[in-house]
Each structure stands twice: as structure tokens, then as C-alpha cells.
Amino acid sequence: MSHRPQTTRHTIRGIVNRPNAQLILVDTPGLHRPRTLLGQRLNDLVAGTLSEVDVIAFCLPADQAIGPGDRFIAEQLASLMTSRRKMPVVAVVTKADTVSKGKLAEHLMSVEELANSLEIKWADIVPVSAVGGYQITELENVLISHLPEGPELYPDGELIDEPEEVMVGELVREAALEGVRDELPHSLAVVVDEIVEREGSANPETGKPPLYDVRVSLYVERDSQKAIVIGKGGSRLREVGTKARQGIEKLLGARVYLDLHVKVAKDWQRDPKQLRKLGF
């Protein structure tokens, strides 16, 4: 995750298991007006994902006024809502804990007015707060109410369906993005080159967990960006490695030796060959 928009690069599925339902939450990159080939490919990924789901949750933070970006997304969703399939869209007002009740009421009215201006109707409007859990269960119930009947898609108890390599890459990328300049997030790509258990590192008799060698390449577009990621004397890259390694060890349930390398792939966001090489 990142506080900056348009930094999600893959769809990530989280699984909520209920006795009578299974809710698959698909987090996509953000819809936006693309300025690069990467941006267009991410939009294509979103469009493909939206055509496959049963209900869409459109998040509108309570602490931000409805803006041109929100309207742009709403316009894209409107075509799905008025198509033959008539996709239900739930307007989810997030961060409800960050504003007063009066401001929240005003924002809910703005969300309704946005739909009216486009001559559409939200399936539901639900204010929530992830921090305190405010109305999270209610949101789950609302989303589940729009799901068709069908078999379980994942075994009970499974929480996410992402390969380990993808999750490791996201942990490294999250650590690398923390506290950097605004232009870097969109120019940073992470490729996990190798995850290998070191032979003989585990000791079942003492309960010593195995040691994994994890090699990761971080790609940027310019030498100046490489210097930002590495930091003076490599200080920042060491911080990135320490933070990412802690998350990776929790993910793998093992000890990790993390080897990070920063490389320059000039203008990779606009280069079809580079995009394919980096998995886009």
C-alpha cells in the first residue's frame, strides 16, 4: 500500500469467509487518465477485472471533497451500471472517523449528488472506518447481498490467493516507497529474481526455521532516482532491506537473507519491451 495514488500495479484478492458466504475482495490499480503505456495497461487491467466481478465498491474518502478524479471514475462506472448486465456499484465513504458528523452528512449528500448528475443510482451508500472497524461488518453484509448463489471458490480459512513472489515484491516496494519524493513511486518496479531455501539451514530437532535467500531487483528510470533509492553510502537501501525483510520473514515463516539490487531501465513505463520484461 501507498499513500500516493496510482501505485498499485496488480490485482490482489483477499478472501472473507462466512458460514453462509464467501466474499472475494479484488483490489485493483486505480482508474486514471493514463499518461504512459504503463498507465494504459493498468487501466486495461482494471476494465478487465470490473467485467468479471459481481459488485463494485467505489471508495470516496470522507476527508476529501468530490473532485474531477472521482467524477472521472464515476463516469466509467456509469457505463457498467447502465449496460445490459447492470452492475451494482456500492459507494463506500471511507475514513468516516476523520470528520465530524456534520461534515460526514455533507459528504454523503455530495456522493448522492454525484450519482444524480450522471443519472445513475448507487446500489447502496455505506460510510465506514477501517481504523475503528466502524460499519465494516455492515459493508460486508451489503456486498454479500449483491452476490449470486454459487459454490465456494477458495478453501475455508484461505485469506489471500497471491503467489509468494508477488507478496514479497509488494513488501519490498512498500518499504522502498516510504518517505521518498513524489515522482519516484510511478517509476519504481520490483522484480523478485529468486526465493531459494538454503540447503541444510533448518534444524527440526531444535526447531530452527529454514533460511531463505531472497534476491530482488528494483528498477527505476533514471540515475538520479537510483541515487534516491540507495541513499548516501547505501544507508537508505539498508533501511529498505531491514523493513522489507521483517515483513518477508512473517510472510514465509522463516529466516530471510534479502539481497537488493537497484537497476536503471530508462523510460521503462513507455517501452513495450521493458514492460513485458517487468511483468506488465
C-alpha positions, 0 to 999 in steps of 0.5 A, spaced: 500 500 500 501 507 498 499 513 500 500 516 493 495 514 488 496 510 482 501 505 485 498 499 485 500 495 479 496 488 480 490 485 482 490 482 489 484 478 492 483 477 499 478 472 501 472 473 507 469 467 509 462 466 512 458 460 514 453 462 509 458 466 504 464 467 501 466 474 499 472 475 494 475 482 495 479 484 488 483 490 489 485 493 483 490 499 480 486 505 480 482 508 474 486 514 471 487 518 465 493 514 463 499 518 461 504 512 459 503 505 456 504 503 463 498 507 465 494 504 459 495 497 461 493 498 468 487 501 466 486 495 461 487 491 467 482 494 471 476 494 465 478 487 465 477 485 472 470 490 473 467 485 467 468 479 471 466 481 478 459 481 481 459 488 485 463 494 485 465 498 491 467 505 489 471 508 495 470 516 496 474 518 502 470 522 507 476 527 508 476 529 501 471 533 497 468 530 490 473 532 485 474 531 477 478 524 479 472 521 482 467 524 477 472 521 472 471 514 475 464 515 476 463 516 469 466 509 467 462 506 472 456 509 469 457 505 463 457 498 467 451 500 471 447 502 465 449 496 460 445 490 459 448 486 465 447 492 470 452 492 475 451 494 482 456 499 484 456 500 492 459 507 494 463 506 500 465 513 504 471 511 507 475 514 513 468 516 516 472 517 523 476 523 520 470 528 520 465 530 524 458 528 523 456 534 520 461 534 515 460 526 514 452 528 512 455 533 507 459 528 504 454 523 503 449 528 500 455 530 495 456 522 493 448 522 492 449 528 488 454 525 484 450 519 482 444 524 480 448 528 475 450 522 471 443 519 472 445 513 475 443 510 482 448 507 487 446 500 489 447 502 496 451 508 500 455 505 506 460 510 510 465 506 514 472 506 518 477 501 517 481 504 523 475 503 528 472 497 524 466 502 524 460 499 519 465 494 516 461 488 518 455 492 515 459 493 508 460 486 508 453 484 509 451 489 503 456 486 498 454 479 500 447 481 498 449 483 491 452 476 490 449 470 486 448 463 489 454 459 487 459 454 490 465 456 494 471 458 490 477 458 495 478 453 501 475 455 508 480 459 512 484 461 505 485 469 506 489 471 500 490 467 493 497 471 491 503 467 489 509 468 494 513 472 489 508 477 488 507 478 496 514 479 497 515 484 491 509 488 494 513 488 501 519 490 498 516 496 494 512 498 500 518 499 504 522 502 498 516 507 497 516 510 504 518 517 505 521 518 498 519 524 493 513 524 489 515 522 482 519 516 484 513 511 486 510 511 478 517 509 476 519 504 481 518 496 479 520 490 483 522 484 480 523 478 485 529 474 481 529 468 486 526 465 493 531 459 494 531 455 501 538 454 503 540 447 503 541 444 510 539 451 514 533 448 518 534 444 524 527 440 526 530 437 532 531 444 535 526 447 531 530 452 527 526 455 521 529 454 514 533 460 511 531 463 505 535 467 500 531 472 497 534 476 491 530 482 488 531 487 483 528 494 483 528 498 477 527 505 476 528 510 470 533 514 471 540 515 475 538 520 479 532 516 482 537 510 483 541 515 487 534 516 491 533 509 492 540 507 495 541 513 499 548 516 501 553 510 502 547 505 501 544 507 508 537 508 505 537 501 501 539 498 508 533 501 511 529 498 505 532 491 506 531 491 514 523 493 513 522 489 507 525 483 510 521 483 517 515 483 513 518 477 508 520 473 514 512 473 517 510 472 510 514 465 509 515 463 516 522 463 516 529 466 516 530 471 510 537 473 507 534 479 502 539 481 497 537 488 493 539 490 487 537 497 484 537 497 476 536 503 471 531 501 465 530 508 462 523 510 460 521 503 462 513 505 463 513 507 455 517 501 452 513 495 450 519 491 451 521 493 458 514 492 460 513 485 458 520 484 461 517 487 468 511 483 468 506 488 465 
